[in-house]
Amino acid sequence: MQLDPLSVPYRAVEGGLQLVVGIAIFGIAGAGSIGGVKGVAVFGVLVLLGIGLSLGWQLAYYQRFEYRLTPDTFDIDSGVLSRRAREIPYGRIQNVDIRQNVIQRALDIAEVRLETAGGGQTEARLRYVGRTDAEHIQEEVSRHKRGESEVPERDTEDRGETLFELDGRELVVLGIVSMDLRLLSILAVPASIVGPSVFTEFAPATASVAVLVVGLVGLVVASAVVSAAIAMTRYYGFVLTDQGEEYRYERGLLQRFSGSIPKNKVQTITLTENVIARRLGYASLSIETAGYAGGSQGGSGSQSAIPIAQRAHAIELAGRIEDFEGLDFERPPKRARERYAARYGIVLAVLVAAAYAVVQLTSLSAPWYWLLGGVVLIPPAAHLKWRNRGYRLEEDYVITRNGFWSRRITIVPIYRIQTLVTAETVFQRRRDLATLVVDTAGTYSLVGDDAKAVDIDVRAADRLRGALADDLQEAIVEYRHRREHSGPIADGSTDPDEMAGGSSVGPTDG
């Protein structure tokens, strides 16, 4: 099978635009030096040559690109000058994502991305196939992963059970809680270039400070509004459905995404609540799969099962995905609060010392001592940090909670644990505290963002690590026993340690 014929002109425009622009720049310079009608003719010939080269290359790419769905693998042959043949076993495919921007939807073509557990890059990309062909690929890969030899008879209108659908109110709340001031740094660049001249030209001398403050506030507001609009556009029309062996999601206004989340590859689920969301009673839920590169969030390795919903609803869906018992946590010992207070006190002292040094060593004059007022904020800040940390151990799950500004509750099935690490810093050892790191095969672990029970009693950390290690071994033994009596499971796994997500007792494939 080949790509859609419309992929040739689309890819030519998409990939050849830079080439044409480069030729146009040199062509204009050449035309100016030659002059007259002859110069214009040279410029036109160069532009047409660039367009022709781009179209020719994309036509060759189209003719040399083939893909096949065999009984066991998804095969791709590609390459114009250098040929490449790939065979991707269905069992290794984590997700099949379909992406369309506005122009692609108008042309009825789509990009298909095949993601595996291999880590940080997409295994294969089909750019571009018809929308119907993209959906066919998605369905066929899912069917082969389920081990179905024949296409099942299904109602064409059956889209699975709808688990969650983002409504208009929730979309607005999502925009509010997604306000990200990191865009302020981007907006500050043009403001720093244009701002001084505009400020000098139009700002009255008597109101210079007020205008400066208003300008800074305007930048903050603009950053918040832009980030909110991006989030609302990204998750417009979000729908999550249960398709039996996997979850399917669709989302996006300007760029439409459709993807799958295989249930047997779920590593952890995470409830996230920033300060604004907690105040409004909302939370988001993400599902992390093993080593997934694409994600509905564009590379985070996790997919939003719920972008935003009332907290009770998010917890209810989390309970459908993983059958944990509750969210009551064992907090760190109270002496951990003393550690946080000491840490904040040191930070404040450094800031005060730095401000004092600037005033003394430069011509600047500022009330540096105002920073000392931050002392009154240290006790509540230390208490809030302590209050929002904790862990919970259940028969089949370990659950951790961390963060105040953005609180994350991570639910880890014990059979997905890879390694358990107890860490103690110099400052933790002084107070008999430790951190237990629960590592899985997911992408959060790849970037060092594992589930962690932070600042718990060092003896409790050792006991928790021992209990989890014993539970992990029992889970693997139980799986092996079940497999010996029932044969291969539905997802086609053959490695008895695969269920453990690549635990430390054996090899892993994610």
Stockholm file with secondary structure:
# STOCKHOLM 1.0

chainA/1-510         MQLDPLSVPYRAVEGGLQLVVGIAIFGIAGAGSIGGVKGVAVFGVLVLLGIGLSLGWQLAYYQRFEYRLTPDTFDIDSGVLSRRAREIPYGRIQNVDIRQNVIQRALDIAEVRLETAGGGQTEARLRYVGRTDAEHIQEEVSRHKRGESEVPERDTEDRGETLFELDGRELVVLGIVSMDLRLLSILAVPASIVGPSVFTEFAPATASVAVLVVGLVGLVVASAVVSAAIAMTRYYGFVLTDQGEEYRYERGLLQRFSGSIPKNKVQTITLTENVIARRLGYASLSIETAGYAGGSQGGSGSQSAIPIAQRAHAIELAGRIEDFEGLDFERPPKRARERYAARYGIVLAVLVAAAYAVVQLTSLSAPWYWLLGGVVLIPPAAHLKWRNRGYRLEEDYVITRNGFWSRRITIVPIYRIQTLVTAETVFQRRRDLATLVVDTAGTYSLVGDDAKAVDIDVRAADRLRGALADDLQEAIVEYRHRREHSGPIADGSTDPDEMAGGSSVGPTDG
#=GR chainA/1-510 SS CCCCTTHHHHHHHHHHHHHHHHHHHHHHHHHHHHCHHHHHHHHHHHHHHHHHHHHHHHHHHHHHCEEEECSSEEEEEECSSSCEEEEEEGGGEEEEEEEEEHHHHHHTEEEEEEEETTSSSCSEEEEEEEHHHHHHHHHHHHHHHTTCSSCCCCCTTCCCEEEEECCHHHHHHHHHHTCCGGGHHHHHHHHHHHHHHHHHHHSCGGGHHHHHHHHHHHHHHHHHHHHHHHHHHHTTTCEEEECSSEEEEEECSSEEEEEEEEGGGEEEEEEEEEHHHHHHTEEEEEEEEBTCSSTTTTSSSEEEEEEEEEHHHHHHHHHHHSCCCCCCCBCCCTHHHHHHHHHHHHHHHHHHHHHHHHHHHSSCCCCGGGGGGGGGGHHHHHHHHHHTCEEEECSSEEEEEECSSEEEEEEEEGGGCCEEEEECCHHHHHTTEEEEEEECSBHHHHTTCCEEEEEEEHHHHHHHHHHHHHHHHHHHHHHHHHHHHHCSCTTCCCCTTGGGTSCTTSCCCC
#=GC SS_cons         CCCCTTHHHHHHHHHHHHHHHHHHHHHHHHHHHHCHHHHHHHHHHHHHHHHHHHHHHHHHHHHHCEEEECSSEEEEEECSSSCEEEEEEGGGEEEEEEEEEHHHHHHTEEEEEEEETTSSSCSEEEEEEEHHHHHHHHHHHHHHHTTCSSCCCCCTTCCCEEEEECCHHHHHHHHHHTCCGGGHHHHHHHHHHHHHHHHHHHSCGGGHHHHHHHHHHHHHHHHHHHHHHHHHHHTTTCEEEECSSEEEEEECSSEEEEEEEEGGGEEEEEEEEEHHHHHHTEEEEEEEEBTCSSTTTTSSSEEEEEEEEEHHHHHHHHHHHSCCCCCCCBCCCTHHHHHHHHHHHHHHHHHHHHHHHHHHHSSCCCCGGGGGGGGGGHHHHHHHHHHTCEEEECSSEEEEEECSSEEEEEEEEGGGCCEEEEECCHHHHHTTEEEEEEECSBHHHHTTCCEEEEEEEHHHHHHHHHHHHHHHHHHHHHHHHHHHHHCSCTTCCCCTTGGGTSCTTSCCCC
//
